[in-house]
Amino acid sequence: MRKNFCSMAVAILLVASGSLQAAPAQTVSAAATNVADEAAVKKVLASYETALNASNTDAVMSLYADDAVLLPQGTPTVMGSKAVKQFYVGTFKAIKIDLQFQAAEVQVVSNEWAFLRSASTGTMKILATGNEAPAHTQELFVLHKESGQWKLARYSFSSTLPAGM
C-alpha cells in the first residue's frame, strides 16, 4: 500500500512539474483570454440584471447551466435547471424586482471556471400587497464555460440590510 502511494505521489509530482514548466509559454495568450473572459462574465451579470428586472424567466434560465445550484438566503438549496426555473417562476409571481448590480470582483480561474462577486441595490415590490421595500444584497456567482459561453453554475445571495428591514 505504501509503495502504491509513493508511486502515485511521484507520478503526480512529475505531471505537476511538467505542467508548471509549460505555463510561461502560455502567459501572453492567457492574459488576453482573461481580459475577454472577464468582460464576458460581466456581460452575463448585466444580462442577468436585465432579465431579473423584467421578470423574464426564460431569459434568466438562458444564463444558467443545466446542473445549476442556487443558494438563496433563508430557503433550501435549489438544484438543477428545472428546480431553478420553478424558483424564478415563484419569485416573479410574488415580487417585482428592480435591482442594479455592481461587479466587485471577477476572477477567471481557468479556461472553464470563473467567479464573480457583486453587490446590488434597489427595491422589491410585494405583488400581493403593493408594498415596496429596499433591497441591498451581496452575491457570489460561479460560472462555467459551456460551448464557449459563460453560464451560471452556482449562485448564492444574501441581504446586507439589518434584520427586520
URQUIKA-V133872 format. One record per residue. D_CENTER is the distance of its C-alpha to the mean C-alpha in Angstrom with 1 decimal. Layout:
d_center:D_CENTER
d_center:D_CENTER
This chain:
d_center:41.0
d_center:41.1
d_center:42.1
d_center:39.1
d_center:36.7
d_center:38.3
d_center:38.2
d_center:34.5
d_center:33.8
d_center:35.9
d_center:34.2
d_center:30.7
d_center:32.1
d_center:33.7
d_center:30.6
d_center:28.6
d_center:31.4
d_center:31.6
d_center:27.9
d_center:28.4
d_center:31.4
d_center:29.6
d_center:26.8
d_center:28.9
d_center:29.8
d_center:26.2
d_center:25.4
d_center:26.2
d_center:24.3
d_center:21.2
d_center:21.3
d_center:21.7
d_center:18.9
d_center:16.6
d_center:17.7
d_center:17.1
d_center:13.7
d_center:12.7
d_center:14.2
d_center:12.5
d_center:8.9
d_center:10.5
d_center:12.0
d_center:9.0
d_center:8.5
d_center:12.3
d_center:12.4
d_center:10.2
d_center:12.6
d_center:15.5
d_center:14.8
d_center:14.2
d_center:17.3
d_center:19.3
d_center:18.6
d_center:18.0
d_center:16.7
d_center:17.2
d_center:15.4
d_center:12.3
d_center:12.7
d_center:13.2
d_center:9.6
d_center:8.7
d_center:9.9
d_center:13.2
d_center:12.4
d_center:9.2
d_center:9.4
d_center:9.1
d_center:10.6
d_center:12.4
d_center:15.0
d_center:18.5
d_center:17.8
d_center:17.6
d_center:14.5
d_center:13.8
d_center:13.7
d_center:14.1
d_center:14.0
d_center:17.3
d_center:16.5
d_center:13.2
d_center:15.5
d_center:18.2
d_center:16.1
d_center:15.5
d_center:19.2
d_center:20.4
d_center:18.4
d_center:19.8
d_center:23.2
d_center:23.2
d_center:21.8
d_center:21.5
d_center:18.6
d_center:19.1
d_center:16.5
d_center:16.0
d_center:12.9
d_center:13.6
d_center:11.5
d_center:12.9
d_center:11.7
d_center:10.3
d_center:11.2
d_center:11.7
d_center:13.1
d_center:14.6
d_center:15.3
d_center:12.7
d_center:9.9
d_center:8.0
d_center:6.1
d_center:6.1
d_center:8.2
d_center:9.7
d_center:12.6
d_center:14.0
d_center:17.6
d_center:19.7
d_center:21.4
d_center:21.2
d_center:24.3
d_center:25.5
d_center:27.0
d_center:29.7
d_center:31.2
d_center:30.2
d_center:29.3
d_center:26.7
d_center:24.9
d_center:23.0
d_center:19.3
d_center:17.7
d_center:14.3
d_center:11.9
d_center:8.2
d_center:5.9
d_center:2.1
d_center:3.5
d_center:4.7
d_center:8.3
d_center:11.2
d_center:13.5
d_center:16.8
d_center:16.0
d_center:13.0
d_center:9.4
d_center:7.6
d_center:4.5
d_center:5.9
d_center:5.0
d_center:4.6
d_center:7.7
d_center:9.9
d_center:13.6
d_center:16.5
d_center:18.2
d_center:21.5
d_center:24.4
d_center:25.2
d_center:27.2
d_center:25.9
